[in-house]
Amino acid sequence: MSKHPTLVLLDSLNNALLYALETATCLAIFYLLYHFILRKESSFQYNRFFLLAAIITSLSFPLMKVGYNPENTPSVLNSLHDVSNEVRKEPIIEPKGFYSVTVMASSEKPFLLWWEAVILIYITGLVVFALRLFIQMRTFKDFLWYKRHNTRFRDNYFIVKTEGAMPTFAFFKYLMWDDSVELTEEEQKQVLDHEKVHINQKHSYDIMFMEVLKVLFWFNPFIYLYRVLLEEIHEFEADRTAVKANGQVAYTKLLVKLVFQKMGITQGSFFAKSKTLKRVNMIIAQRRVNWLKLVSPIPVAALLFFIFSCEATIKRNTVSVAEVGYVYASFDTNDVKPAPKTGFSDWKAYLLDNIKYPEKTKADKLTGEVKVSFMVNEFGEIKDVKVDEGLGKEFDEQVLTAIKKSPKWSPGVKGGSPIPTKIQIPVIFNAS
């Protein structure tokens, strides 16, 4: 019987809310790691990789399901995993009562249940942010078309003179140049050197990736924090390259000069953005690379992977019964083969209930089969039970005892008369 559609919807909503919670937890932990350990490091490309990797892993870990054996895992890790499992066991939305409504004269169904309101609010936010991004991209495209006569191709990018309509910034292979700002040739070169780093390092891909995530996860505050951090790293990286080409003193003076320049489209990589003092400090600071800090995310990522992606799989030793074989007897179409009176399914179920993997040998992890043969006489009684191929004393005794005490069979009938028939059956022991 299939689930009621509302139950299916509630299950999906529970999974989505749990995914959002786990994703936010991973993002928060990586953010704290970055803030306290990596934020002041001058390895800008590494920090950029870390932030992008932190986002991707945070979105991916809750979706992965990898089995592990808790018996081979330290108890401390098992305890951490148990704590996370306790959260997963309790549904955020209880399905009981949401799919069946008893209508009474004095009661009315609410216009919106709270979980219905959650879905409506999310979809509304999704549409608003998607529409906002679309309008921004369309506006930028229209501006490029309007300024097509002021566009020139240089090296591997297009330079577009904005005539004061937009500030100087880089977006993919377009360098928007505000030619209304008075700059010396040296200052123009410094700005160009800075913006070309954004183009060459493809910083716009990072920004657009974050913009798409803002549409999908508009409710998650960490997405906005990570976007700000990525922008900072982009500016630090571009500043360092420009300083190497133009000198520290001249470049920092230019930063201060342009600090109050207004900003336009938010997706661009601007030369004069806020937090200029922080950029100047990063330019002046000369720090040695601390390799210990750079490897610190590895154990954190491994721990988060274990908590959110791994599921405990308890491997148990099992017993199974193979098909019954008839030995030294051939039955024609009109003959009747011997069979348990309650049927083979019930007889096998009886064996499985009474044959257990021996406790004393679990540590040995033995896998194999015990072949047992017995006679079903003319009266359906089981006689002459013996082991043809054994696996060990404990295994053999389990099978012999169960078969000797098993229910009676119906005897085989050949030519209209009951006959004794030899039966052989393999019992398989599997140590997982």
C-alpha positions in Angstrom: 0.0 0.0 0.0 1.5 3.3 -1.1 1.8 6.3 1.3 -0.7 9.1 1.3 0.6 12.0 -0.9 0.7 14.3 2.1 2.8 11.9 4.1 5.2 11.7 1.1 5.3 15.5 1.1 6.0 15.7 4.8 8.8 13.1 4.6 10.4 15.1 1.8 10.0 18.3 3.8 11.5 16.7 6.9 14.5 15.6 4.8 14.9 19.0 3.3 14.8 20.8 6.7 17.3 18.3 8.1 19.6 18.8 5.1 19.4 22.6 5.6 20.2 22.2 9.3 23.2 19.9 8.6 24.5 22.1 5.8 24.3 25.2 8.1 26.2 23.3 10.8 29.0 22.4 8.5 29.2 25.9 7.1 29.3 27.3 10.6 32.2 25.0 11.7 34.2 25.8 8.6 33.6 29.5 9.1 34.8 29.4 12.7 37.9 27.5 11.5 38.6 30.2 8.9 37.9 33.1 11.2 40.2 31.9 14.0 43.0 30.1 12.1 43.2 31.0 8.4 41.7 34.6 8.2 45.1 36.4 8.7 47.2 34.1 6.5 48.6 35.6 3.4 48.1 32.4 1.3 45.2 34.0 -0.6 44.9 31.3 -3.2 44.7 28.6 -0.5 42.1 30.6 1.4 40.1 31.0 -1.7 40.3 27.2 -2.4 39.4 26.6 1.3 36.2 28.7 1.2 35.0 27.2 -2.0 35.8 23.7 -0.8 34.1 24.4 2.5 30.9 25.4 0.7 30.9 22.4 -1.7 31.7 19.9 1.1 29.0 21.4 3.4 26.5 21.0 0.6 27.7 17.5 -0.3 28.4 15.7 3.1 24.7 15.5 4.2 23.8 13.9 0.9 26.4 11.1 1.1 25.7 7.8 2.8 28.7 5.7 3.5 28.5 2.6 5.8 31.0 1.9 8.5 31.4 -0.8 11.2 31.1 0.8 14.7 32.9 -2.2 16.2 36.2 -1.0 14.5 35.7 2.6 15.4 36.9 4.4 18.5 34.2 4.9 21.1 34.6 8.7 21.1 33.8 8.9 17.4 30.8 6.5 17.9 29.5 8.8 20.6 29.7 11.9 18.3 27.9 10.0 15.6 25.2 8.8 18.1 24.5 12.4 19.0 24.0 13.4 15.4 21.8 10.4 14.9 19.5 11.4 17.7 18.7 14.5 15.8 18.0 12.6 12.7 15.7 10.1 14.4 13.2 12.7 15.6 11.2 14.1 12.7 10.9 17.9 12.6 7.3 17.7 11.4 5.1 15.0 12.9 3.0 13.5 10.1 0.3 12.2 12.4 -2.9 14.0 11.9 -1.8 16.1 8.9 -3.3 13.9 6.2 -6.7 13.0 7.7 -9.1 15.6 9.0 -12.3 14.9 10.9 -14.8 17.5 10.0 -17.1 18.6 12.9 -19.7 21.3 13.1 -17.6 23.4 15.6 -14.2 23.0 13.9 -12.6 24.4 10.8 -9.3 23.5 9.0 -6.8 26.4 9.3 -6.2 28.4 6.1 -2.5 27.4 6.2 -0.8 24.8 8.4 2.6 26.0 9.6 4.5 23.6 7.4 2.5 24.8 4.4 3.5 28.3 5.3 7.2 27.2 5.4 6.9 25.9 1.9 5.1 29.0 0.7 7.7 31.3 2.3 10.6 29.4 0.8 9.1 29.4 -2.7 8.4 33.1 -2.5 12.0 33.8 -1.4 13.3 31.6 -4.2 11.3 33.4 -6.8 12.2 36.9 -5.5 15.9 36.2 -5.4 15.9 34.4 -8.7 14.0 37.4 -10.3 16.4 39.8 -8.7 19.5 38.0 -10.1 17.8 37.8 -13.5 17.1 41.5 -13.6 20.7 42.4 -12.6 22.1 40.2 -15.3 19.7 41.5 -17.9 20.5 45.1 -16.9 24.2 44.4 -17.2 23.7 42.8 -20.6 21.6 45.8 -21.8 24.3 48.2 -20.6 26.9 46.3 -22.6 24.8 46.5 -25.7 24.2 50.2 -25.1 28.0 50.8 -24.7 29.0 48.5 -27.6 30.5 51.4 -29.5 32.8 52.2 -26.5 34.0 48.7 -26.2 37.5 47.6 -27.2 39.2 44.2 -27.0 42.6 44.2 -25.2 44.7 41.0 -24.7 42.1 38.6 -23.3 39.4 41.0 -22.1 37.0 43.7 -23.3 37.3 47.2 -21.9 34.1 49.2 -21.7 34.1 52.9 -21.1 31.2 53.7 -18.8 31.4 57.5 -18.9 30.4 57.7 -15.2 27.4 55.4 -15.5 29.2 52.6 -13.7 32.3 52.5 -11.5 35.4 50.6 -12.5 35.0 46.9 -12.0 35.7 43.5 -13.6 33.1 41.0 -14.5 34.1 37.8 -16.4 36.0 39.1 -19.4 34.6 42.6 -19.2 36.5 45.4 -17.6 34.1 48.3 -16.9 36.2 51.5 -17.0 34.9 54.7 -15.4 36.7 57.2 -17.6 35.0 60.1 -15.8 37.4 59.7 -12.8 40.6 61.8 -13.2 43.6 59.6 -12.8 47.2 59.9 -13.9 48.6 57.4 -16.4 50.5 55.7 -13.5 47.3 55.4 -11.4 45.4 54.1 -14.5 48.0 51.4 -14.8 47.7 50.4 -11.2 43.9 50.1 -11.5 44.2 48.1 -14.7 46.8 45.8 -13.1 44.4 45.2 -10.2 41.3 44.5 -12.3 43.1 42.2 -14.7 43.9 39.9 -11.8 40.1 39.5 -11.3 39.8 38.6 -14.9 42.8 36.2 -15.2 41.9 34.4 -11.9 38.3 34.1 -12.9 37.0 35.6 -9.7 33.6 36.3 -11.3 32.9 32.5 -11.4 33.1 32.4 -7.6 30.8 35.4 -7.3 28.2 34.0 -9.6 28.4 30.6 -7.9 27.6 32.4 -4.6 24.8 34.3 -6.3 23.1 31.0 -7.4 23.5 29.6 -3.9 21.9 32.8 -2.5 18.9 32.0 -4.7 18.6 28.4 -3.5 19.6 29.0 0.1 18.5 32.6 0.6 17.5 31.8 4.2 21.0 30.7 5.2 23.1 33.5 6.7 26.4 31.7 6.2 26.0 31.9 2.4 26.1 35.7 2.7 29.1 35.5 5.0 31.0 33.3 2.7 30.3 35.6 -0.2 31.9 38.5 1.7 34.9 36.4 2.6 35.4 35.4 -1.0 35.2 39.0 -2.1 37.9 39.9 0.5 40.2 37.2 -0.8 39.7 38.4 -4.4 40.7 41.9 -3.4 43.7 40.7 -1.4 44.9 38.6 -4.3 44.5 41.4 -6.8 46.2 43.9 -4.5 49.3 41.8 -4.0 49.8 41.4 -7.7 49.3 45.1 -8.3 51.7 46.0 -5.5 54.4 43.8 -7.0 54.1 45.7 -10.3 53.7 49.2 -9.0 55.2 49.4 -5.5 53.6 49.4 -2.1 53.6 53.2 -1.3 52.1 54.4 -4.6 49.4 51.7 -4.6 48.2 52.3 -1.0 48.0 56.0 -1.8 45.7 55.2 -4.7 43.5 53.0 -2.5 43.0 55.9 0.0 42.2 58.3 -2.9 39.4 56.1 -4.3 38.0 54.9 -1.0 34.8 56.9 -1.3 34.0 55.9 -4.9 30.4 54.8 -5.2 29.6 51.2 -6.1 27.1 49.9 -8.7 26.3 46.3 -9.7 27.0 43.9 -6.8 28.3 41.0 -8.9 31.3 42.9 -10.1 34.8 42.9 -8.6 35.5 46.5 -7.7 38.8 48.2 -7.3 37.6 50.6 -4.6 35.4 48.6 -2.3 34.8 49.0 1.4 37.2 47.7 4.1 40.1 49.5 2.5 42.0 49.7 5.8 42.0 45.9 6.0 43.3 45.7 2.4 46.1 48.2 3.3 47.0 46.1 6.3 47.2 43.0 4.3 49.5 44.8 1.8 51.8 46.0 4.5 51.9 42.8 6.5 54.7 40.4 5.7 53.9 37.0 7.1 55.5 33.6 6.8 53.3 30.8 5.7 52.2 28.7 8.7 51.9 25.2 7.2 50.4 23.8 10.4 47.4 26.2 10.0 47.0 25.2 6.4 46.6 21.5 7.1 44.2 22.1 10.1 41.1 21.9 7.9 41.9 18.2 7.0 41.0 16.6 10.3 38.0 18.9 10.7 36.7 17.9 7.2 37.3 14.3 8.0 35.3 14.6 11.3 32.4 16.3 9.6 32.4 13.6 6.9 32.2 10.9 9.5 29.4 12.7 11.4 27.2 13.7 8.5 28.0 11.2 5.7 28.7 7.9 7.5 26.0 5.5 8.7 26.7 2.7 11.2 26.3 -0.7 9.5 26.3 -3.5 12.1 27.5 -6.7 10.3 25.9 -9.8 11.8 26.7 -13.4 11.4 23.9 -15.1 9.4 22.5 -18.5 8.7 20.6 -19.5 5.5 19.2 -22.8 4.1 19.7 -23.7 0.5 17.4 -25.8 -1.8 16.6 -29.4 -0.7 18.1 -32.2 -2.8 16.6 -35.7 -3.2 19.2 -38.5 -3.3 18.9 -42.0 -4.7 15.3 -41.5 -5.8 13.8 -40.5 -9.1 10.2 -39.4 -9.2 8.0 -39.4 -12.3 5.2 -37.0 -13.1 2.6 -39.1 -11.2 4.8 -39.7 -8.2 4.8 -37.6 -5.0 8.0 -36.2 -3.6 8.4 -36.2 0.2 7.8 -32.7 1.7 7.3 -31.2 5.1 3.6 -31.3 6.1 3.6 -27.6 6.9 5.3 -26.7 3.6 8.9 -26.0 2.7 8.6 -22.3 3.6 7.5 -23.0 7.2 10.1 -25.8 7.6 12.9 -23.5 6.5 11.6 -20.9 8.8 11.7 -23.4 11.6 15.3 -24.3 10.8 16.4 -20.6 10.7 14.7 -20.1 14.1 16.5 -23.0 15.7 20.0 -22.8 14.0 22.1 -20.0 15.3 25.6 -18.9 14.5 27.6 -20.4 17.4 28.7 -17.6 19.8 32.0 -19.2 20.6 33.2 -19.0 17.0 32.0 -15.5 16.1 35.5 -14.2 16.6 36.8 -16.8 14.1 34.5 -15.4 11.4 34.0 -18.7 9.7 32.0 -18.9 6.5 30.9 -22.1 4.9 28.2 -24.7 4.7 27.2 -27.9 6.6 25.7 -30.6 4.3 23.3 -32.8 6.2 21.5 -35.9 4.9 18.6 -37.8 6.4 16.0 -40.4 5.5 12.3 -39.8 5.4 10.8 -43.2 5.9 7.4 -44.6 4.8 5.7 -42.9 7.8 7.2 -39.5 7.2 9.6 -39.8 10.1 13.1 -38.3 9.9 15.8 -41.0 10.5 19.5 -41.5 10.1 20.5 -37.8 10.3 24.2 -37.3 9.6 26.7 -34.7 8.5 28.1 -35.3 5.0 30.3 -32.2 5.0 31.0 -30.4 8.2 32.3 -27.0 9.2 33.1 -27.6 12.8 31.7 -29.3 15.9 29.6 -26.3 17.1 28.2 -25.7 13.6 27.4 -29.4 12.9 25.6 -29.9 16.3 23.4 -26.9 15.7 22.2 -28.3 12.4 21.8 -32.0 13.6 19.8 -31.0 16.6 17.4 -28.8 14.7 16.7 -31.4 12.0 16.2 -34.2 14.5 13.6 -32.2 16.3 11.9 -30.8 13.1 8.2 -31.6 12.3 7.2 -34.7 10.4 7.2 -34.9 6.6 4.8 -36.5 4.2 6.5 -39.6 2.7 7.5 -39.9 -0.9 5.0 -42.0 -3.0 6.3 -43.9 -6.0 4.0 -46.2 -8.0 1.3 -45.6 -5.5 3.3 -46.8 -2.5 5.2 -44.9 0.2 8.9 -45.3 -0.1 11.9 -44.1 2.1 13.8 -41.2 0.5 17.1 -39.7 1.3 17.2 -36.0 1.6 20.3 -33.7 1.5 20.2 -30.1 2.5 23.1 -27.5 2.8 22.9 -25.0 5.7 25.1 -22.0 5.0 26.9 -20.0 7.8 28.0 -16.6 6.8 30.3 -14.4 8.9 29.9 -10.8 7.7 
